[in-house]
Amino acid sequence: MKLALIPLLIGAVAGVCMAFQGSLNTLLSKAVGLLEATFVVHLIGVVAIAVLLLLRLGKGNLASLGEAPWYAYLGGLLSIVILYTVMASISKLGVSIATTAIIVGQVSTALLIDHFGLFGLREVPFTWLKALGIILLASGAKLMLN
């Protein structure tokens, strides 16, 4: 297998996990509420990652926290928004339609981040072929609604 396929497979695994996670989190939210489920899911995540760090499985250095720009920490807040809105959309639309809408929003935003090289990331120019890809992706999302 070519090494270039490994990141694609990792991304596919992330997509599979996201579909399961959204479904399971929505199930939890039906039992305890949206905001409450968001809290519980994050609490479980904190405990799990703390165990991994205590087992010294991390390769980084938490002492370097002050070196990141302030806006790098907004990911934690966005995580709350993501979990909450995923559960809210899946409960109203179903997993496939909600996930399709999520992907359209995610890829559209990713194209802008790439094009402008935001957050110190490498610039990847926007092309008309990518615009066509977004149009086709959005069209596919529309077809999912029928």
N, C-alpha and C positions, 0 to 999 in steps of 0.2 A: 504494500500500500504506500502510495506517495505521501510524504510528510505534509503536503498541502491539504490532504484530505482530513488529517487529524483535527485541525481547528473546525472544519465543517461538521465533522461527526460530534465534536464537543458541543458545537452550537445546536445541533439536532437534539442531543441529549438534554440540553437546557430547555429547548422547546417542549420536549416530551414532559419534562419535570414541571414546567410552567402550566401545562394543561392539567396535569394531575393536581398540582398545588392549588390552582384556582378553583378546581372542582371541590377539593377537600376543604379548603378555606371557606367556600360558599356553604358547604354542608355544616361546618362549625358555626358560621354566622347565622344560619337558620335556627340553631339551637340557643345561641347566647347573644346574638345581635352583631351588627357589622363592626362597630367600634370596639366592642368587647373581643370579638374574634381577632381583629387586628392586633390588639394588645396581647392576647394569648399567643398568637403566632410569633410575634416579635420576642416575647418572653422565652418561648421554647427555643427560638433561634439564638438568643443571647446565652442561654444555658449550654446549648450544644457547642457553640463556638468557644465558650469559656473552657469547656472540657478539652476541646482540641488544642487550645493554647496552653492549657496546663500540662497536656501531654507533649508539649514542645513540638507540635507539628507545623507551627508557623515558621516561615522563613524570613519574616520582616523584623522590624524593630519598633515597638510601640513607643519607645522613648523619642522617636522622631516625629511624633504627632504634630508638634508645633511648626514643622517645616512645610506642611501642606497649606495652600492658600485657604482662607476662610470659607470660600464657596465650595471647596471640596467636601465639606461636611454636610452640605445640603442633601447629599445622597440619602442620609438617614431619614430626613423629613420626606423626601420623595418616596422612600420605601413605604412609609405610612400611606401616602396618597395612592401609590400603586396597589398595595394590598386591598385597601378599602374600595377603590374604584373597580378593581377586577372582580371582587366579590359582588359588588352592586350590579355590575353589568352582566355577569354570568347568571345571577339569580333572575334577571329580567329577560335576557336574550337567549340563554343557553350557552354552552361552552364553545361550540364552533363559531357562532356568529360573533360572540363577544371577543373571542381570540382573534378572529379576522379583523375586527375593528381595531383591536389593540395593535396588531401587526402593521396595519396601514398607518396608524399614528406613529408607531415606533420607527418604521422605515422612513417615513417622510421626515421626521425630526432628525434621524440619523444622517440622512442626505444633507441636511442643512449644517449639522455639526461637522460632517466631513468636509463639505465645500469650503466653509470658513475656517476650518482647523481650530475650532473652539476648544477651550480648556487645555491648550498646549498640544493637542493631538495633530497628527500629520494631516495636511490638506489633501483631500481627494476631490478633484474637480467634479462639479455637476455637469452632466451631459444630457443631450436630448434623448438619448437612448434610456437613460435612467428615468427621465420624465415619463417616457412611454411605459417603462416598467411600473411606475407608481400609478399611472392611469389604468393599466391592466390590472394591477393589484386592487385598486379601488373598485374597478368594474367587477372583479371577482367577488369582492365583498358585497357589492350590491346584489349580485346573483345569489349569494348565500341567504339574503333576506327573503327570497321567493320560496 
